Amino acid sequence: MKVKKWRSKIKKIGNHANEKENKQEFTPQNSSNHVTDHLALTLKVVKNEIGHNSDVHFREFIIGRTGIQAAIIFVEGLSDKDLIEKHILSSLMADFSKEYQQDQLYVKGSLSKQCIKSQVLSIGDVEEVHSIKEVTSKVLTGSTALLIDGISPALILGTSKVKTRTIEEPVSEALVRGPRVGFTESLSDNTSLLRGSGDIENLSLVKLQVGKRSKKDLVVAYIKEIVNTELIEEVEKRIKKIDLDNVPESGYVEQLIEDNYLSPFPQVQNTERPDRVIAALMEGRVAILLDGTPFALIAPVTFSMMLQSPEDYYERWIPGTFIRFLRYIAVVLSLFTPALYIAFISFHPGLIPTKLAISIIGSRSGVPFPALIEALFMELSIEILREAGLRLPKPIGPAMGIVGGLIIGEAAVQAGIVSPILVIVVALTAISSFSIPQYSVGITLRILRFVAMLCAAILGLYGVILFFLFMMSHLVKLKSFGVPYMSPAVPYRLSEWKDLVVRMPLMMMKRRPKMMHTKDPLRKG
C-alpha cells in the first residue's frame, strides 16, 4: 500500500512538473531568441530590446475584418513612411475577406502567411525571419517588421529609405577627358553604376557582411569567365576573417586584408571611379565595395598601376606615353631631390659644376644652419601648409597653400634662414608630388623623402644609393595577393612592358597580364 501511495505521489509530482514546463514554454525568457506565434509576447520581447529608442515606432492594428491582431515596427527616418502607409497598412487594414475566403488555405478565424505575402502585401522585398535578433537588426537598418498573431515567423519588408548625394565627378580623381561619374556612399548606387557601365556578361556581385556589432554589406565584384578562382577564394577568406565591431570605411578593409601591414606602400588600390574598376575587372582583378563609402578597392595591384590614370587610355598612345613618362620623372624628383641637395652641398660639392657651386656657396654664405636643418625646416613647412590647405574650407584652402608657401619662402630667404636655391628645390619637389595620381602613394613618397634626407645627411651620396637599394629590395619582395608588386619589371616580362612606362597602341595590347593567371588570356575572343 505504501509503495502504491509513493508511486501515485511521484506521478503527481511528474505531472505537475510537466504542466509547469508547458506553462514556461511561452515565457519571455524562453522566447527571447525566437519569434513565436503569440503577438503580445513577441512584441514584449522586441520592446525590451529596442523599445527604449525614441525613433523606433510600434503600430498595432487589426487585419481587415478578420479580427486578427498585427503590428509593424519601423524606425523613423530610415524607413519610407509613404511606402508603409500605402503598401502595408492600407493593404492589411482593407477588407479582403471575400478574396481570402476563396483561398485554398482559408480557415475561419485564422490567416495564412502565404495569402498575406502573395495576395495582400503590394511590396517587392519580403523576407521571413525567425530570430528576434534578426528582427531588431533588420528594423534598425531601415526595414519594417510585420508581426501577426498566430503566425510564428516575422515578415521583414524592404522599406529602407537612405538619403544619398547625387552622382558627381570624383574630387580625388579629376580628369580632363573621361566619364564625369563617381561612386557614392550608397552600395546599391555603386553596384548599379557597375551594371550600367555596359552589358558585361558574367559580372558577379557577391554580397558579404562585415562588422560584429554594426553589420555592413560588402560586395566582391569580378567577372566570372576571366578571374582566377583561387584569387576569389583568397579575397573572400581574408574578408571573412575581419573581426571588428564596426567597419566604417573601406580603409579598414584595406588594412586588414593586405599582405604586409608593415610596408609603407599600399598593396590595395582605392578609387572613386567606376571606369577604373571596370578596367581592373577586365584584367582579371577583383573589386571590393563597402556600403557607406564612395571608395572601392581593387586587388591585386602593382606599383605601376599606382602611377597610371584612366586618362592615359582615353588619349592617343603618344600623349598618353608622354604624360606617364612625366609622372615617373616626378616620382624620382619628389623622392630624391632634397636628399641629393643635402648630399651634394654637405659631402660632394666637387660634383657640382664650378660656376653653379660658386653661386650656391654665395647664396648660402649667410645661412647659419647645415643643409639638413635648412631642408627639414622648409619641407616641414610645406607639409604643414599642405595639410592646412586640405582641412580649411574649399574657397580659402588652395589660396592658403599658395600664399603661405610664397610668404614663408620669401621671408625665410630675407631672414637668411634658408638659401634661394633650396626654395627652388622644395618648390620643385612639392610640384612633382602633386602630379602623382594616387593620393595614398603620394603620402608614402612624402614619408620616404624624409628618410632619404636623413640617409644623405649621414653618408652623403652613398646613403642615398643605399636607401634606394633597400627600398627596391623591399618592393621586389612585396606582394599583393600573391602577385609581385614590381611586376612586370620583376619578374622580368618584356612582353608586358607595352603598358609599363610606355603606353603602346591599344591594337598591340591584346593580352591580359600573365601574372593574373586569368581563365581567358585574350582581351578579344
MARTITOR-219865 format. One record per residue (C-alpha): x, y, z. Coordinates in steps of 0.2 Angstrom, whole numbers, padded with zeros to 4 digits, always signed. Last residue first. Layout:
<rs>
XYZ
...
</rs>
This chain:
<rs>
+0190+0182-0392
+0197+0199-0389
+0206+0203-0372
+0215+0187-0373
+0221+0177-0358
+0204+0169-0354
+0205+0160-0337
+0216+0173-0330
+0233+0169-0322
+0234+0187-0315
+0253+0187-0318
+0251+0184-0337
+0243+0202-0339
+0229+0201-0351
+0233+0200-0370
+0228+0211-0384
+0239+0226-0381
+0245+0230-0398
+0229+0237-0405
+0228+0248-0390
+0243+0257-0395
+0258+0256-0383
+0258+0265-0366
+0277+0267-0362
+0282+0266-0344
+0273+0250-0341
+0259+0245-0353
+0269+0238-0368
+0281+0231-0355
+0270+0216-0354
+0280+0206-0367
+0296+0211-0359
+0292+0200-0343
+0305+0201-0330
+0300+0196-0313
+0302+0210-0308
+0298+0223-0321
+0281+0215-0325
+0279+0215-0310
+0285+0226-0296
+0272+0221-0283
+0274+0203-0287
+0256+0195-0287
+0252+0183-0272
+0238+0194-0265
+0248+0209-0267
+0267+0205-0265
+0282+0214-0258
+0299+0206-0261
+0304+0217-0276
+0297+0232-0267
+0308+0229-0251
+0324+0226-0262
+0320+0242-0271
+0318+0252-0255
+0335+0245-0248
+0344+0249-0264
+0337+0267-0265
+0342+0270-0247
+0359+0263-0250
+0361+0275-0265
+0355+0290-0255
+0367+0285-0241
+0382+0283-0253
+0378+0301-0260
+0380+0308-0242
+0383+0296-0228
+0374+0304-0213
+0365+0319-0221
+0360+0309-0236
+0352+0295-0226
+0342+0308-0216
+0336+0316-0232
+0331+0299-0239
+0321+0295-0224
+0312+0312-0226
+0308+0308-0244
+0301+0291-0238
+0287+0300-0229
+0282+0311-0244
+0284+0295-0255
+0271+0286-0244
+0259+0301-0244
+0259+0302-0263
+0256+0283-0264
+0240+0286-0254
+0235+0301-0265
+0236+0291-0281
+0238+0302-0297
+0256+0308-0293
+0257+0325-0301
+0256+0334-0284
+0272+0326-0278
+0282+0335-0293
+0275+0352-0288
+0281+0349-0270
+0298+0343-0275
+0301+0358-0287
+0295+0370-0274
+0307+0362-0261
+0322+0363-0274
+0318+0381-0279
+0317+0386-0260
+0334+0377-0258
+0342+0388-0271
+0336+0404-0263
+0346+0399-0247
+0337+0397-0230
+0337+0406-0213
+0344+0422-0220
+0329+0432-0215
+0326+0438-0232
+0326+0420-0238
+0315+0414-0224
+0303+0428-0228
+0302+0424-0246
+0299+0406-0243
+0286+0408-0229
+0276+0421-0239
+0276+0411-0255
+0271+0395-0247
+0258+0403-0237
+0251+0412-0252
+0250+0395-0262
+0243+0384-0248
+0231+0397-0241
+0224+0401-0258
+0221+0382-0261
+0211+0381-0244
+0201+0398-0245
+0186+0393-0255
+0187+0374-0250
+0186+0377-0231
+0202+0373-0222
+0207+0355-0219
+0216+0351-0235
+0225+0368-0235
+0231+0365-0218
+0239+0348-0223
+0248+0357-0237
+0254+0371-0226
+0261+0358-0214
+0269+0349-0227
+0277+0364-0235
+0283+0370-0218
+0291+0353-0214
+0300+0353-0231
+0307+0371-0227
+0313+0367-0210
+0320+0350-0215
+0330+0357-0229
+0338+0370-0218
+0341+0358-0204
+0349+0345-0217
+0360+0359-0226
+0368+0365-0210
+0361+0381-0202
+0368+0399-0200
+0364+0404-0218
+0374+0420-0223
+0385+0412-0236
+0372+0401-0243
+0369+0412-0258
+0387+0414-0262
+0390+0395-0259
+0376+0391-0272
+0383+0403-0285
+0401+0397-0283
+0394+0379-0285
+0385+0383-0300
+0400+0391-0308
+0411+0376-0304
+0399+0362-0309
+0393+0352-0294
+0402+0335-0291
+0416+0344-0281
+0402+0349-0268
+0401+0331-0263
+0398+0329-0244
+0387+0343-0237
+0381+0353-0253
+0380+0337-0264
+0372+0326-0251
+0360+0339-0245
+0354+0343-0262
+0353+0325-0267
+0341+0321-0252
+0330+0336-0257
+0328+0330-0275
+0326+0311-0271
+0308+0307-0268
+0298+0321-0277
+0311+0321-0291
+0310+0302-0294
+0291+0302-0293
+0290+0317-0305
+0301+0308-0318
+0289+0293-0317
+0274+0305-0319
+0282+0313-0334
+0284+0296-0343
+0265+0294-0340
+0261+0310-0348
+0272+0306-0363
+0265+0289-0365
+0247+0295-0365
+0252+0309-0377
+0259+0296-0389
+0246+0282-0386
+0231+0293-0390
+0221+0299-0376
+0207+0289-0367
+0220+0276-0361
+0231+0288-0351
+0216+0297-0345
+0212+0281-0334
+0227+0286-0324
+0243+0276-0320
+0256+0279-0307
+0248+0267-0294
+0246+0254-0308
+0265+0254-0310
+0267+0249-0291
+0256+0233-0294
+0239+0229-0288
+0229+0213-0283
+0216+0219-0279
+0205+0235-0282
+0196+0244-0268
+0181+0255-0269
+0180+0272-0261
+0162+0280-0261
+0159+0274-0243
+0144+0269-0233
+0141+0252-0240
+0158+0244-0245
+0163+0239-0262
+0178+0227-0266
+0184+0225-0283
+0194+0209-0290
+0206+0208-0304
+0205+0198-0320
+0211+0212-0332
+0193+0216-0337
+0189+0218-0318
+0203+0232-0317
+0195+0241-0332
+0178+0240-0324
+0185+0247-0308
+0194+0262-0317
+0178+0266-0326
+0168+0266-0309
+0179+0280-0302
+0180+0283-0284
+0197+0273-0282
+0207+0263-0269
+0221+0252-0274
+0227+0238-0262
+0245+0235-0258
+0248+0252-0252
+0267+0255-0249
+0273+0259-0231
+0275+0241-0228
+0272+0235-0210
+0254+0229-0215
+0261+0216-0227
+0249+0206-0237
+0234+0217-0237
+0217+0211-0230
+0215+0221-0214
+0222+0237-0219
+0211+0238-0235
+0196+0233-0225
+0198+0247-0213
+0201+0259-0227
+0184+0254-0235
+0176+0264-0221
+0165+0262-0206
+0169+0244-0202
+0162+0241-0184
+0164+0229-0170
+0179+0221-0179
+0184+0203-0183
+0189+0203-0202
+0192+0185-0206
+0178+0184-0218
+0187+0197-0229
+0203+0187-0229
+0194+0171-0235
+0183+0181-0248
+0199+0188-0256
+0208+0171-0256
+0193+0162-0263
+0192+0175-0277
+0210+0174-0281
+0210+0155-0282
+0196+0156-0295
+0206+0166-0307
+0196+0180-0315
+0190+0180-0333
+0174+0170-0335
+0167+0175-0318
+0170+0194-0320
+0173+0201-0303
+0164+0211-0289
+0165+0207-0270
+0151+0217-0262
+0151+0222-0243
+0135+0225-0233
+0138+0232-0215
+0134+0225-0198
+0137+0236-0183
+0140+0224-0168
+0151+0211-0177
+0156+0220-0193
+0157+0214-0211
+0144+0206-0221
+0146+0198-0238
+0137+0201-0255
+0144+0193-0271
+0142+0204-0287
+0146+0193-0302
+0148+0201-0320
+0146+0186-0331
+0142+0196-0347
+0145+0215-0346
+0131+0224-0355
+0139+0241-0351
+0144+0253-0337
+0126+0252-0331
+0130+0236-0320
+0145+0244-0312
+0135+0260-0309
+0121+0249-0302
+0133+0242-0290
+0138+0259-0284
+0120+0265-0282
+0115+0250-0272
+0131+0252-0261
+0126+0270-0257
+0140+0281-0251
+0143+0287-0269
+0154+0281-0284
+0159+0293-0297
+0154+0299-0314
+0161+0313-0325
+0167+0300-0338
+0183+0304-0347
+0194+0318-0353
+0201+0332-0342
+0201+0320-0327
+0198+0323-0308
+0202+0309-0297
+0201+0315-0279
+0185+0325-0282
+0176+0312-0291
+0163+0318-0303
+0145+0318-0296
+0131+0305-0293
+0119+0314-0281
+0120+0313-0263
+0111+0299-0253
+0097+0299-0241
+0093+0281-0235
+0075+0275-0237
+0073+0257-0232
+0056+0249-0234
+0060+0231-0238
+0048+0221-0228
+0053+0209-0215
+0039+0196-0211
+0041+0188-0193
+0040+0169-0192
+0027+0162-0180
+0010+0166-0187
-0005+0166-0175
-0004+0184-0171
+0004+0194-0185
+0021+0203-0184
+0027+0214-0198
+0045+0220-0197
+0049+0236-0207
+0067+0238-0214
+0078+0253-0211
+0094+0246-0204
+0087+0246-0186
+0072+0236-0191
+0083+0222-0199
+0094+0221-0184
+0079+0220-0172
+0071+0206-0182
+0087+0197-0184
+0090+0197-0165
+0072+0191-0163
+0075+0176-0174
+0063+0168-0186
+0064+0179-0201
+0054+0178-0217
+0058+0190-0231
+0048+0201-0242
+0055+0214-0254
+0043+0219-0268
+0028+0227-0259
+0010+0225-0263
+0005+0215-0247
-0012+0206-0249
-0011+0192-0262
+0006+0184-0262
+0013+0188-0245
-0003+0189-0235
-0010+0174-0243
+0006+0163-0240
+0006+0168-0221
-0012+0161-0220
-0024+0169-0208
-0035+0162-0195
-0053+0164-0188
-0061+0153-0202
-0048+0143-0211
-0044+0148-0229
-0029+0138-0236
-0037+0135-0253
-0041+0154-0255
-0059+0159-0259
-0062+0165-0242
-0047+0177-0244
-0055+0186-0259
-0071+0189-0249
-0062+0194-0233
-0051+0207-0242
-0057+0222-0231
-0043+0234-0230
-0032+0235-0215
-0018+0225-0222
-0017+0234-0239
-0018+0251-0232
-0005+0247-0218
+0007+0239-0230
+0008+0247-0247
+0001+0265-0245
+0006+0268-0226
+0022+0259-0226
+0028+0266-0243
+0024+0284-0238
+0033+0281-0222
+0049+0276-0230
+0060+0269-0217
+0077+0276-0210
+0070+0292-0204
+0058+0285-0191
+0062+0267-0187
+0050+0253-0190
+0039+0240-0181
+0023+0234-0188
+0009+0225-0178
-0005+0213-0180
-0021+0207-0172
-0033+0196-0181
-0051+0202-0181
-0053+0195-0198
-0062+0211-0204
-0046+0219-0212
-0031+0215-0201
-0032+0224-0184
-0019+0236-0179
-0003+0239-0168
+0010+0252-0173
+0027+0251-0164
+0039+0265-0168
+0058+0266-0166
+0064+0284-0166
+0063+0286-0147
+0074+0271-0143
+0069+0262-0127
+0058+0249-0137
+0074+0241-0144
+0077+0225-0134
+0063+0225-0121
+0051+0231-0135
+0056+0216-0145
+0052+0204-0131
+0035+0212-0127
+0031+0212-0145
+0034+0194-0146
+0023+0190-0131
+0009+0201-0137
+0009+0193-0154
+0010+0175-0149
+0015+0165-0164
+0033+0165-0158
+0048+0174-0164
+0064+0166-0157
+0078+0171-0146
+0069+0179-0131
+0056+0165-0132
+0062+0155-0117
+0065+0171-0105
+0049+0179-0112
+0038+0165-0106
+0030+0154-0120
+0036+0137-0115
+0035+0141-0096
+0017+0134-0095
+0022+0118-0103
+0036+0116-0091
+0025+0119-0076
+0012+0106-0083
+0026+0094-0085
+0032+0097-0067
+0015+0095-0060
+0013+0078-0070
+0029+0072-0063
+0024+0077-0045
+0008+0068-0047
+0016+0053-0054
+0028+0053-0039
+0014+0054-0027
+0005+0040-0035
+0020+0029-0034
+0023+0033-0016
+0005+0029-0012
+0007+0012-0022
+0023+0008-0012
+0014+0012+0005
+0000+0000+0000
</rs>
